[in-house]
């Protein structure tokens, strides 16, 4: 039997090197959502090379696929020990938290699950396009850093080249982007965020609420948390000069979003 003072919720998160902290965008989504809902939870840190075996041991099916159709096992997973229930997808975790904790602000408004799911997919696609800017600086545990790099390279190869049907393979050096190529990628990132920022401007104008950085103005919703989760990853892993650039774009919109939600990052 679990100790009486143990939180009923357990978040399975990908372990960084010491000090342990969240660094991947999907675990960030769930960590921010849990704290937004004032849910009491503990963290079970899982080393990246152990993610697949851990998820299988928990009996939680993969919710993502590689282009070749094989299962993509990743985290987070939320375990509600009081209900003996596992939730293995970030979006489903948000829905579950709204159901379990109906009082207080909602993550996803009634009737908005489908639209928010589409938003989640679009945001993921946008920021994933520029992950080469930050992957080289991920804070891997030094004890298994080489294995973790191998895993990321294999994943990137599957997504970029389609896996076994192609003889092409990536290497870790492919993530070490410098010079003109990196400058061009940062310029493309800025352009993409500038286009994306139009959603925020449109949302605030049509809600007659411009007093705040979020889609609805001052009060954040899960759609903002999705963006903040990606911003957290970029804040942690972009070089200082490029992070300063990102913070200045769109009149500081991306800085303000993260600052407005940073209190939920514990």
C-alpha positions in Angstrom: 0.0 0.0 0.0 1.3 3.4 -0.9 2.1 5.8 2.0 -0.8 8.1 2.9 1.1 11.2 2.1 2.2 10.0 -1.4 0.6 12.0 -4.2 -1.9 9.9 -6.1 -0.5 10.9 -9.5 2.9 9.9 -10.9 4.4 11.5 -14.0 6.9 9.5 -15.9 9.3 11.9 -17.4 12.6 11.7 -19.3 15.6 12.1 -17.1 18.2 14.7 -17.9 21.7 14.8 -16.5 22.1 16.1 -13.0 20.3 18.1 -11.7 17.3 16.2 -13.0 14.9 18.4 -14.8 12.4 18.3 -17.6 13.8 19.1 -21.0 11.6 17.5 -23.7 8.5 19.3 -25.0 5.9 16.6 -24.4 6.8 16.0 -20.8 6.8 19.8 -20.4 3.2 19.9 -21.6 2.0 17.5 -18.9 4.1 19.0 -16.2 2.8 22.5 -16.9 -0.8 21.1 -17.1 -0.5 19.3 -13.8 0.7 22.4 -12.0 -1.9 24.6 -13.8 -4.6 22.3 -12.3 -2.9 22.4 -8.9 -2.6 18.6 -9.0 -0.4 16.9 -6.4 2.0 14.6 -8.2 5.4 13.0 -8.0 7.9 12.3 -10.8 9.4 9.0 -11.8 12.5 9.9 -13.8 13.3 7.4 -16.6 16.6 7.4 -18.5 16.1 7.9 -22.2 17.5 4.4 -23.1 14.9 2.9 -20.7 11.8 4.6 -22.1 10.7 1.8 -24.4 11.1 -0.9 -21.8 9.5 1.1 -19.1 6.4 1.9 -21.1 6.1 -1.7 -22.1 6.5 -2.8 -18.5 3.7 -0.5 -17.5 1.5 -2.0 -20.2 0.9 1.4 -21.9 0.6 1.1 -25.6 2.5 3.4 -28.0 0.4 6.3 -29.2 2.7 7.4 -32.0 4.2 5.6 -35.0 7.3 6.0 -37.1 6.9 6.5 -40.8 7.5 2.7 -41.4 4.6 1.9 -39.1 6.6 0.7 -36.1 5.7 1.8 -32.6 7.3 5.0 -31.2 7.5 4.6 -27.5 8.0 7.8 -25.6 7.0 9.8 -22.5 5.2 11.2 -20.6 2.9 8.7 -19.0 0.6 9.6 -16.2 -0.3 7.0 -13.6 -3.3 7.7 -11.4 -2.6 5.2 -8.6 -5.9 5.9 -6.9 -7.8 4.8 -10.0 -5.3 2.3 -11.1 -5.3 4.1 -14.5 -2.5 5.0 -16.9 -2.7 7.8 -19.5 -0.1 7.7 -22.2 -0.6 10.7 -24.4 -0.1 14.4 -23.5 -3.4 15.5 -24.9 -5.3 12.7 -23.2 -3.5 13.7 -20.0 -4.9 17.2 -20.3 -8.4 15.9 -20.9 -8.0 13.5 -17.9 -6.9 16.3 -15.6 -10.0 18.4 -16.5 -12.2 15.4 -15.8 -10.4 14.6 -12.5 -10.2 18.2 -11.3 -13.4 19.9 -12.6 -13.1 22.8 -10.2 -11.0 25.8 -11.1 -9.8 26.9 -14.5 -10.1 24.3 -17.3 -7.3 23.4 -19.6 -9.6 22.7 -22.5 -13.0 24.4 -22.7 -16.1 22.2 -23.4 -16.5 21.6 -27.1 -12.9 22.7 -27.9 -11.1 19.3 -27.7 -11.0 18.8 -31.5 -9.8 22.3 -32.3 -7.2 22.2 -29.5 -6.0 18.8 -30.8 -5.5 20.3 -34.3 -3.6 23.2 -32.7 -1.4 20.7 -30.8 -0.5 19.0 -34.1 0.3 22.3 -35.8 2.4 23.6 -33.0 4.3 20.3 -32.8 5.0 20.4 -36.6 6.2 24.0 -36.5 8.7 23.6 -33.7 9.8 20.1 -34.8 11.0 21.6 -38.1 13.7 23.6 -36.2 14.8 21.0 -33.6 18.2 20.9 -35.3 18.8 24.2 -33.6 18.6 22.7 -30.1 19.2 18.9 -30.2 22.9 19.2 -30.0 22.6 20.9 -26.6 20.1 18.5 -25.0 21.2 17.9 -21.3 21.6 14.1 -21.5 22.8 12.1 -18.5 26.6 11.7 -19.0 26.3 8.1 -17.9 24.2 7.2 -21.0 24.7 10.2 -23.3 26.2 8.2 -26.2 23.3 5.7 -26.1 20.8 8.6 -25.9 22.4 10.2 -28.9 22.1 6.9 -30.8 18.4 6.7 -30.0 17.8 10.3 -31.3 19.8 9.7 -34.4 17.8 6.5 -35.2 14.5 8.3 -34.6 15.6 11.2 -36.8 16.7 8.8 -39.5 13.3 7.0 -39.4 11.4 10.3 -39.7 13.6 11.9 -42.3 14.3 8.9 -44.6 11.5 6.4 -43.8 13.7 3.7 -42.1 14.6 0.4 -43.6 13.4 1.4 -47.1 16.3 3.8 -47.4 20.0 3.3 -47.2 20.4 6.9 -45.9 21.4 7.4 -42.3 21.9 10.4 -40.1 24.7 10.8 -37.6 25.0 13.0 -34.5 27.2 15.4 -36.4 24.2 16.2 -38.6 22.8 18.1 -35.6 25.9 20.2 -35.2 24.7 23.0 -37.5 26.9 26.1 -37.8 27.7 29.0 -40.0 25.5 30.1 -42.9 23.3 27.0 -42.6 22.5 27.8 -39.0 21.9 31.5 -39.8 19.5 30.5 -42.5 17.7 28.1 -40.2 17.3 30.8 -37.6 15.9 33.1 -40.2 13.4 30.4 -41.2 12.4 29.9 -37.6 11.8 33.6 -37.2 9.6 33.7 -40.3 7.6 30.7 -39.1 7.0 32.2 -35.7 6.0 35.5 -37.3 3.4 33.8 -39.4 2.2 31.7 -36.4 2.0 34.8 -34.2 -0.9 35.9 -36.3 -3.1 33.4 -34.5 -2.5 35.2 -31.3 -3.2 38.6 -32.7 -6.4 37.4 -34.3 -7.6 35.6 -31.1 -7.0 38.6 -28.9 -8.6 41.1 -31.4 -11.7 38.9 -31.6 -11.9 38.5 -27.9 -11.5 42.2 -27.3 -8.8 41.3 -24.9 -5.3 42.5 -25.7 -4.1 42.8 -22.1 -1.9 39.7 -22.0 0.3 37.5 -24.2 -2.1 34.5 -24.4 -4.6 33.5 -27.0 -7.4 34.8 -24.8 -5.4 37.7 -23.5 -4.6 37.5 -19.8 -5.7 34.0 -18.9 -3.8 31.0 -20.4 -5.4 27.8 -21.7 -4.0 24.5 -22.7 -3.3 25.8 -26.2 -0.9 28.3 -24.7 0.7 25.6 -22.5 1.5 23.6 -25.7 3.4 26.5 -27.0 5.1 27.2 -23.7 6.3 23.6 -23.5 8.1 24.0 -26.8 9.5 27.4 -25.7 10.8 25.8 -22.6 12.8 23.3 -24.6 14.2 26.0 -26.8 15.0 28.2 -23.8 17.0 25.5 -22.2 19.0 24.4 -25.3 19.5 27.4 -27.6 22.8 29.1 -27.4 22.6 32.4 -25.4 22.9 34.7 -28.4 20.1 32.9 -30.3 17.9 32.7 -27.3 18.3 36.5 -27.0 17.1 36.7 -30.6 14.1 34.5 -30.0 13.1 36.5 -26.9 13.1 39.7 -29.0 10.9 38.4 -31.8 7.3 39.6 -32.2 7.6 42.3 -29.5 8.7 39.7 -27.0 5.5 37.6 -27.4 7.4 34.3 -26.8 9.2 35.5 -23.8 5.9 36.8 -22.3 4.2 33.5 -22.9 6.9 31.6 -21.1 7.1 34.1 -18.3 3.4 33.9 -17.8 3.5 30.1 -17.4 6.9 29.7 -15.8 5.3 29.4 -12.3 3.9 26.1 -13.4 7.3 24.7 -14.3 8.1 23.1 -10.9 
